[in-house]
Amino acid sequence: MALVLAAVAIFLYVRLGSTLAEQIDDTLESRSAVIARNGYRFETGAEDGFAQLLGPGGAIAVGSRVREPLLDTSELSRARKGPVHVSRDSLPELEGEPVRLYATPARDGVLVVGASLEEREEALAGLLRELLIVLPLALVAAAAGGYLLAAAALRPVELMRRRAAEITSADPSRRLPLSDANDEITRLGVTLNEMLARLEEGLERERRFVADASHELRTPLALLRTELELALRRPRTRDELETALRSATVETERVSRLAEDLLVLATAERGRLPLRLEELATEELLATVVARFASRAATEGRSVTSIASNAPRLVGDRLRLEQALGNLVDNALTHASGRVRLVAEHGGGFVELHVSDEGDGFPPSFTSSAFDPFTRADGARAVAGAGLGLAIVDAVARAHGGTARIELAANGGAVVILSLPAAPAEHVSD
């Protein structure tokens, strides 16, 4: 700010000096023209300026106020050739005042008119004095105004900073205060509040995940502890001990399976689910899953079939995709009825793997949260399970760059669709 004010002051000073000099030069030129029109006659006692008519040798033919020639030899020579402006720092006969001269050819000599620069110097000195007084005051006023303006502009930032310091994980619902102005700071506050909302949602999801996991782990661990305590309470026969160990083994497998599923979901949530990608034949992938559940389905008087003729190949992790498809078939056999069909379709650069059943389908209120961990439909709560199957299906699909969704089958059953990127055309084998 100080540099700007100094630059403005210098500009004003120089501009005023230049303007006054131009005015003096114009006045001298006008006086010279008037004297020429009057036949080079002028009043020798004029007080508003002075003039001399110099002869061919430089001597004064006619003069006013000044008795010595105003031009030296070189200046006189130049004046004979054309108009010349000359400045003098002082003129003794005018009490040392600075003067401005204008010389122009006249008859056989040179006409010189002049004027004192004292008024110009006084005007510039007065301007300088005023600037030396006004500029510091303006600088102080500008600094104070800038401080007040900056304080007013940053007050919302300070309020947001204080509120941000008060937000903790114990109360993540609090938000930053916003002003009514639609400026950059308000938009920043809106963005930060949206970020806080996402963090709160993630924290709540994490807490819910931990609580649900604890609940699901507590049941098999409690059963395992009960079986072992009963086995140790009194002497048991060999058959009783084998029965207790088999029951403990079942619960141990359940805990192990649950821990593995939780690890998969936690890894996928961080976006780092490890995949061993390879080019897979879609028909072979579905056939492998069908073969795994064929015996169970036959025992229950049901069937599991696949249709994948002319389906394109895809690039994926065989074990993860078999895990996801296996979860869907297991859900269909456990919670639904009728045939279970695995169908592969191709569209828009994606391979869609459909797993459908002939049951009652999912309740409409369940579909929006079906892929959330530990979520189960009302009818499935009576059956053992942690509600992680569909969550793992969704995690595997997203890790492959695809999606998972639920639709209603034409026969009224449920259809879960895995949409996965197809293998590039140049990679497809004949």
Backbone torsions as a table, in degrees:
resi	resn	phi	psi	omega
1	MET	NA	-41.9	179.8
2	ALA	-61.0	-41.0	179.7
3	LEU	-65.1	-39.2	179.3
4	VAL	-64.1	-46.8	179.3
5	LEU	-62.8	-39.8	178.6
6	ALA	-64.4	-41.5	179.2
7	ALA	-63.9	-40.3	178.0
8	VAL	-64.1	-42.0	179.9
9	ALA	-62.9	-44.3	179.3
10	ILE	-62.8	-42.0	179.0
11	PHE	-61.2	-45.0	179.4
12	LEU	-62.4	-43.5	-178.5
13	TYR	-63.1	-48.4	-178.5
14	VAL	-66.7	-39.9	-178.9
15	ARG	-65.2	-42.4	178.5
16	LEU	-64.3	-43.5	178.8
17	GLY	-60.3	-42.3	179.9
18	SER	-66.1	-41.3	-179.7
19	THR	-64.2	-44.7	178.8
20	LEU	-63.8	-39.0	178.9
21	ALA	-64.0	-41.3	178.0
22	GLU	-63.7	-40.0	178.8
23	GLN	-63.3	-42.7	179.0
24	ILE	-63.2	-43.4	179.3
25	ASP	-62.5	-41.1	178.1
26	ASP	-63.3	-40.1	179.6
27	THR	-64.3	-43.3	179.4
28	LEU	-63.6	-41.5	179.6
29	GLU	-65.7	-38.2	178.1
30	SER	-65.7	-44.6	178.5
31	ARG	-61.0	-40.7	179.6
32	SER	-62.6	-41.0	179.7
33	ALA	-66.4	-38.8	179.1
34	VAL	-63.8	-45.0	179.5
35	ILE	-61.5	-39.9	179.6
36	ALA	-64.4	-40.1	179.5
37	ARG	-68.1	-27.4	179.5
38	ASN	-86.6	14.0	177.8
39	GLY	75.7	30.3	178.5
40	TYR	61.1	35.3	172.7
41	ARG	-106.9	135.0	179.0
42	PHE	-150.6	161.7	-178.0
43	GLU	-79.4	126.0	-176.3
44	THR	-75.6	-14.4	-178.1
45	GLY	-107.4	17.1	-177.8
46	ALA	-61.8	139.5	-176.6
47	GLU	-98.1	-14.8	-175.3
48	ASP	-87.5	2.5	178.8
49	GLY	172.9	-165.5	178.5
50	PHE	-149.2	162.2	-177.6
51	ALA	-153.5	154.9	175.3
52	GLN	-142.9	143.2	171.0
53	LEU	-112.7	111.0	-176.8
54	LEU	-96.0	137.6	179.3
55	GLY	-76.6	-177.0	-178.0
56	PRO	-59.8	-30.7	179.5
57	GLY	-90.9	-0.5	178.5
58	GLY	97.1	0.0	179.0
59	ALA	-79.5	156.0	-177.9
60	ILE	-77.4	118.0	176.0
61	ALA	-87.0	-46.4	176.4
62	VAL	-140.8	139.4	179.8
63	GLY	-153.3	160.4	178.0
64	SER	-132.1	131.8	172.3
65	ARG	69.7	-28.3	-176.0
66	VAL	-119.3	126.6	-175.3
67	ARG	-93.2	-15.9	179.5
68	GLU	-100.8	146.7	177.6
69	PRO	-55.5	138.8	-176.7
70	LEU	-83.8	-16.4	-177.2
71	LEU	-116.1	142.9	172.1
72	ASP	-87.1	-177.1	-172.6
73	THR	-61.6	-47.2	-177.9
74	SER	-65.8	-41.0	179.4
75	GLU	-66.2	-37.7	178.3
76	LEU	-64.5	-40.5	179.6
77	SER	-62.8	-42.6	179.5
78	ARG	-68.2	-36.6	-178.3
79	ALA	-67.0	-30.4	178.5
80	ARG	-65.9	-24.7	-177.4
81	LYS	-88.7	-23.2	-179.5
82	GLY	173.4	172.1	-178.7
83	PRO	-58.1	141.3	-178.1
84	VAL	-138.0	135.2	171.7
85	HIS	-102.9	132.7	-177.9
86	VAL	-133.9	139.4	176.9
87	SER	-113.2	144.1	176.5
88	ARG	-123.9	132.7	179.1
89	ASP	-68.2	-29.7	179.0
90	SER	-160.2	155.2	177.7
91	LEU	-135.5	112.1	-174.0
92	PRO	-55.0	-38.5	-176.9
93	GLU	-73.0	-11.0	174.3
94	LEU	-112.6	35.1	176.7
95	GLU	59.6	35.9	175.1
96	GLY	74.4	15.8	-179.0
97	GLU	-73.7	145.1	173.3
98	PRO	-71.5	143.5	-176.7
99	VAL	-132.4	162.9	176.5
100	ARG	-124.7	129.8	-175.9
101	LEU	-115.7	149.5	173.3
102	TYR	-133.4	119.1	-177.3
103	ALA	-117.3	138.9	-179.1
104	THR	-145.6	147.6	-179.9
105	PRO	-58.2	141.7	-179.5
106	ALA	-148.0	115.4	-178.8
107	ARG	50.5	-120.0	179.8
108	ASP	-96.7	5.7	-176.5
109	GLY	-132.8	-146.9	-177.2
110	VAL	-136.0	135.0	176.2
111	LEU	-98.9	127.8	179.8
112	VAL	-121.5	125.4	173.3
113	VAL	-120.6	149.5	-177.6
114	GLY	-147.7	166.4	179.3
115	ALA	-150.0	149.7	178.4
116	SER	-73.0	143.8	176.5
117	LEU	-98.4	12.2	-175.9
118	GLU	-62.0	-43.7	-179.5
119	GLU	-64.2	-37.2	177.7
120	ARG	-64.2	-44.5	-179.4
121	GLU	-65.3	-37.9	178.2
122	GLU	-66.0	-39.1	178.0
123	ALA	-63.9	-42.4	178.7
124	LEU	-67.3	-38.9	178.1
125	ALA	-65.0	-40.0	177.5
126	GLY	-64.3	-40.9	177.5
127	LEU	-62.9	-41.1	-179.8
128	LEU	-62.6	-42.8	178.6
129	ARG	-62.1	-42.6	179.9
130	GLU	-65.5	-38.5	179.0
131	LEU	-65.6	-39.1	179.6
132	LEU	-65.6	-24.1	177.0
133	ILE	-88.0	-44.7	-173.4
134	VAL	-74.1	-40.5	-174.5
135	LEU	-60.9	-47.8	176.8
136	PRO	-59.3	-40.9	178.1
137	LEU	-63.1	-42.0	178.8
138	ALA	-64.7	-37.4	179.3
139	LEU	-64.8	-44.4	178.8
140	VAL	-63.5	-44.1	179.8
141	ALA	-63.5	-41.7	179.5
142	ALA	-65.3	-40.7	178.6
143	ALA	-63.9	-44.0	178.9
144	ALA	-64.3	-44.7	178.1
145	GLY	-62.4	-41.3	178.5
146	GLY	-64.1	-38.9	178.5
147	TYR	-63.7	-46.7	-179.7
148	LEU	-63.8	-41.3	179.5
149	LEU	-64.9	-43.1	179.2
150	ALA	-65.1	-40.3	178.9
151	ALA	-62.8	-41.6	178.8
152	ALA	-66.2	-39.6	-179.1
153	ALA	-69.2	-34.4	-176.7
154	LEU	-92.1	-3.1	178.9
155	ARG	-59.3	-43.4	175.9
156	PRO	-61.4	-34.4	178.7
157	VAL	-65.5	-41.2	179.0
158	GLU	-65.0	-40.1	177.3
159	LEU	-62.9	-41.6	178.0
160	MET	-66.1	-37.7	179.3
161	ARG	-62.9	-44.6	179.5
162	ARG	-62.9	-43.0	179.3
163	ARG	-66.2	-39.2	179.1
164	ALA	-62.2	-35.5	178.5
165	ALA	-68.2	-22.5	-178.5
166	GLU	-88.9	-14.8	-177.2
167	ILE	-79.1	125.4	178.8
168	THR	-131.3	172.8	178.8
169	SER	-67.3	-19.9	178.2
170	ALA	-71.2	-28.0	179.0
171	ASP	-140.5	72.4	-176.2
172	PRO	-78.3	1.0	-177.0
173	SER	-81.5	-11.0	-178.2
174	ARG	-71.8	149.9	-177.6
175	ARG	-128.5	163.2	179.8
176	LEU	-74.3	142.1	177.4
177	PRO	-71.3	143.4	-178.8
178	LEU	-123.0	143.3	176.2
179	SER	-86.0	169.8	179.7
180	ASP	-79.1	-16.2	-177.9
181	ALA	-71.6	139.9	178.4
182	ASN	-94.4	66.0	-178.0
183	ASP	-114.9	-175.1	-176.2
184	GLU	-62.8	-37.7	-178.6
185	ILE	-66.7	-41.1	178.1
186	THR	-64.1	-42.8	178.9
187	ARG	-64.7	-36.0	175.4
188	LEU	-63.0	-42.9	178.0
189	GLY	-61.1	-40.4	178.2
190	VAL	-62.1	-43.7	179.4
191	THR	-63.4	-42.7	179.1
192	LEU	-65.9	-37.6	177.4
193	ASN	-64.9	-38.4	176.3
194	GLU	-64.1	-38.1	176.9
195	MET	-65.0	-41.8	177.9
196	LEU	-62.4	-37.2	178.1
197	ALA	-63.5	-41.7	178.2
198	ARG	-65.4	-40.1	178.3
199	LEU	-65.5	-40.1	178.0
200	GLU	-63.0	-42.4	178.9
201	GLU	-62.3	-43.3	178.9
202	GLY	-65.3	-40.1	178.4
203	LEU	-64.5	-42.3	178.8
204	GLU	-64.6	-39.8	178.5
205	ARG	-64.3	-38.9	179.0
206	GLU	-66.5	-43.5	178.8
207	ARG	-62.9	-42.5	179.6
208	ARG	-64.6	-38.1	179.4
209	PHE	-62.7	-45.9	-179.6
210	VAL	-64.6	-43.3	-179.9
211	ALA	-63.6	-45.0	179.8
212	ASP	-65.4	-40.4	179.0
213	ALA	-63.5	-41.5	178.5
214	SER	-62.0	-41.6	-180.0
215	HIS	-64.5	-44.8	-178.6
216	GLU	-67.4	-34.6	179.3
217	LEU	-75.1	-30.0	-175.5
218	ARG	-63.9	-39.2	-176.2
219	THR	-64.5	-54.9	-179.8
220	PRO	-65.2	-33.6	178.5
221	LEU	-67.5	-38.4	177.3
222	ALA	-64.1	-43.1	178.0
223	LEU	-63.1	-42.4	179.2
224	LEU	-62.0	-43.1	179.0
225	ARG	-63.9	-41.2	-179.8
226	THR	-63.0	-44.2	179.3
227	GLU	-60.2	-44.4	-178.4
228	LEU	-68.5	-39.8	178.6
229	GLU	-65.0	-40.8	177.4
230	LEU	-64.1	-37.9	180.0
231	ALA	-65.9	-30.1	-177.6
232	LEU	-94.8	-6.3	-173.0
233	ARG	-68.5	-35.7	178.8
234	ARG	-150.1	165.1	178.9
235	PRO	-57.8	135.8	-178.0
236	ARG	-118.9	154.5	173.6
237	THR	-77.1	168.8	-179.9
238	ARG	-60.7	-42.3	-179.3
239	ASP	-64.4	-39.8	179.7
240	GLU	-64.9	-41.1	178.5
241	LEU	-65.5	-40.0	178.6
242	GLU	-63.7	-41.0	178.4
243	THR	-62.3	-43.7	179.1
244	ALA	-63.8	-41.7	-179.6
245	LEU	-67.4	-38.6	178.0
246	ARG	-63.4	-42.1	178.6
247	SER	-64.1	-40.7	177.7
248	ALA	-64.9	-36.4	178.7
249	THR	-64.3	-41.0	178.6
250	VAL	-60.5	-47.1	-179.8
251	GLU	-66.8	-35.7	177.8
252	THR	-64.3	-42.2	177.5
253	GLU	-63.0	-38.4	178.8
254	ARG	-63.6	-44.3	178.6
255	VAL	-63.8	-42.7	-179.5
256	SER	-62.9	-43.3	179.4
257	ARG	-62.8	-42.8	179.0
258	LEU	-63.6	-41.5	178.9
259	ALA	-63.9	-40.5	178.2
260	GLU	-63.9	-42.2	178.9
261	ASP	-63.9	-40.8	178.4
262	LEU	-63.4	-38.5	178.4
263	LEU	-64.2	-41.7	177.9
264	VAL	-60.4	-46.7	-178.5
265	LEU	-66.2	-41.5	179.5
266	ALA	-64.2	-41.0	178.7
267	THR	-66.6	-41.5	178.8
268	ALA	-66.5	-35.3	-179.9
269	GLU	-62.6	-31.9	177.5
270	ARG	-84.1	-0.4	179.2
271	GLY	74.3	22.8	-176.8
272	ARG	-127.7	35.7	177.4
273	LEU	-67.2	116.0	-175.8
274	PRO	-68.8	135.9	-180.0
275	LEU	-129.0	138.4	172.0
276	ARG	-107.1	91.6	-172.4
277	LEU	-77.1	138.9	174.8
278	GLU	-154.4	161.7	178.4
279	GLU	-79.2	125.6	-174.0
280	LEU	-118.5	143.5	171.4
281	ALA	-83.2	118.3	-175.6
282	THR	-58.8	-42.0	-178.7
283	GLU	-62.7	-41.3	179.9
284	GLU	-67.2	-38.6	179.7
285	LEU	-61.4	-46.4	-179.9
286	LEU	-67.2	-37.5	-179.5
287	ALA	-64.3	-35.7	178.9
288	THR	-64.3	-43.1	179.4
289	VAL	-66.7	-39.9	178.8
290	VAL	-62.2	-42.3	-178.4
291	ALA	-64.2	-33.9	-179.0
292	ARG	-65.6	-34.8	-175.1
293	PHE	-104.8	3.2	-176.5
294	ALA	-61.7	-44.1	-177.6
295	SER	-65.5	-44.5	179.4
296	ARG	-62.6	-44.1	-179.5
297	ALA	-62.6	-40.4	180.0
298	ALA	-65.0	-37.3	178.4
299	THR	-61.9	-34.6	-178.8
300	GLU	-90.2	4.7	179.4
301	GLY	73.5	29.3	-179.3
302	ARG	-126.9	179.8	-178.1
303	SER	-138.1	151.5	174.9
304	VAL	-127.0	119.4	-177.6
305	THR	-128.4	164.0	179.0
306	SER	-136.0	148.3	175.9
307	ILE	-134.2	114.4	-177.6
308	ALA	-146.5	30.1	-179.8
309	SER	-66.8	136.4	179.4
310	ASN	62.3	16.0	177.4
311	ALA	-74.3	139.2	180.0
312	PRO	-69.8	160.4	176.4
313	ARG	-77.2	161.4	178.0
314	LEU	-136.1	162.2	178.1
315	VAL	-107.6	120.7	-178.1
316	GLY	-167.4	179.3	176.4
317	ASP	-91.3	114.4	-174.3
318	ARG	-57.8	-46.9	-176.0
319	LEU	-65.4	-41.0	-179.8
320	ARG	-66.9	-41.2	-179.8
321	LEU	-68.6	-38.0	175.6
322	GLU	-64.7	-36.2	177.1
323	GLN	-63.1	-45.8	-179.4
324	ALA	-64.7	-47.4	179.2
325	LEU	-65.3	-36.4	178.1
326	GLY	-64.1	-39.0	176.5
327	ASN	-60.9	-41.1	-178.8
328	LEU	-67.6	-42.4	178.9
329	VAL	-67.0	-40.3	178.8
330	ASP	-62.0	-41.9	177.1
331	ASN	-61.7	-43.1	-178.6
332	ALA	-63.7	-40.6	179.8
333	LEU	-72.0	-30.9	-176.2
334	THR	-82.4	-42.1	-169.5
335	HIS	-109.9	-12.9	-175.6
336	ALA	-116.1	-165.5	-179.5
337	SER	-143.5	171.9	177.9
338	GLY	74.9	-165.0	-177.7
339	ARG	-70.6	150.6	171.9
340	VAL	-114.6	122.8	-175.9
341	ARG	-119.4	135.3	173.6
342	LEU	-110.8	120.1	-175.8
343	VAL	-128.2	137.1	177.3
344	ALA	-110.0	132.0	176.9
345	GLU	-131.2	158.2	-177.0
346	HIS	-122.7	135.6	177.1
347	GLY	-171.0	128.6	174.4
348	GLY	63.7	35.4	178.6
349	GLY	80.3	8.3	-179.8
350	PHE	-124.4	151.7	171.2
351	VAL	-105.1	123.8	179.5
352	GLU	-103.8	120.6	179.0
353	LEU	-102.1	112.9	-177.7
354	HIS	-98.7	130.9	171.7
355	VAL	-121.1	113.2	-174.3
356	SER	-124.9	158.0	177.1
357	ASP	-136.0	-176.8	-178.7
358	GLU	-119.0	29.9	-179.4
359	GLY	-85.8	-154.3	-178.1
360	ASP	-86.5	-5.1	-179.4
361	GLY	78.8	178.5	-179.9
362	PHE	-87.3	143.6	173.6
363	PRO	-61.9	143.3	-179.8
364	PRO	-56.2	-34.2	-178.9
365	SER	-72.7	-12.5	-176.4
366	PHE	-92.3	-27.0	-171.7
367	THR	-62.5	-32.5	-177.3
368	SER	-69.9	-24.1	-178.4
369	SER	-119.8	14.6	-173.0
370	ALA	-61.5	-32.1	-175.3
371	PHE	-93.8	7.3	175.3
372	ASP	-79.5	144.6	179.1
373	PRO	-61.6	145.7	176.2
374	PHE	62.7	25.5	177.9
375	THR	-104.5	129.2	179.0
376	ARG	-136.1	145.0	175.3
377	ALA	-67.1	159.3	-176.2
378	ASP	-56.7	-41.6	-177.3
379	GLY	-71.6	-15.9	-177.0
380	ALA	-92.5	-7.2	-175.6
381	ARG	-70.8	-22.8	179.5
382	ALA	-78.5	-11.2	-179.0
383	VAL	-101.8	142.1	179.6
384	ALA	-60.0	140.4	179.6
385	GLY	157.8	156.2	-176.7
386	ALA	-101.1	-8.1	-178.3
387	GLY	75.8	31.8	-179.7
388	LEU	-107.8	-8.2	-174.1
389	GLY	-59.4	-53.6	-178.3
390	LEU	-67.6	-32.9	177.3
391	ALA	-62.0	-39.7	177.8
392	ILE	-69.3	-37.9	176.3
393	VAL	-57.8	-47.5	179.7
394	ASP	-63.9	-40.4	-179.6
395	ALA	-64.3	-41.9	178.7
396	VAL	-65.6	-42.0	179.4
397	ALA	-61.8	-46.2	-179.0
398	ARG	-66.6	-35.4	178.2
399	ALA	-63.9	-28.2	178.0
400	HIS	-88.3	3.0	-177.4
401	GLY	81.1	21.0	-179.4
402	GLY	-118.9	-162.0	-178.8
403	THR	-140.0	165.5	173.4
404	ALA	-130.4	140.6	179.9
405	ARG	-149.4	165.1	-178.3
406	ILE	-118.4	136.4	176.2
407	GLU	-132.9	167.1	177.6
408	LEU	-95.2	126.7	-179.4
409	ALA	-72.1	157.7	-179.2
410	ALA	-62.2	-30.6	-179.4
411	ASN	-88.8	7.1	178.3
412	GLY	97.6	-10.8	179.4
413	GLY	-79.7	-171.2	-179.8
414	ALA	-102.5	147.6	175.1
415	VAL	-129.7	123.0	173.7
416	VAL	-108.5	128.7	-172.7
417	ILE	-117.8	125.6	171.5
418	LEU	-98.7	118.6	178.8
419	SER	-106.0	114.3	-173.8
420	LEU	-124.3	146.3	178.5
421	PRO	-62.4	134.4	176.7
422	ALA	-75.9	157.8	177.3
423	ALA	-67.0	141.8	177.2
424	PRO	-55.4	148.7	-174.3
425	ALA	-58.1	-36.7	-176.8
426	GLU	-71.0	-14.0	179.5
427	HIS	-94.1	-10.1	-175.4
428	VAL	-75.6	130.1	-179.9
429	SER	-82.5	150.6	178.1
430	ASP	-72.6	NA	NA
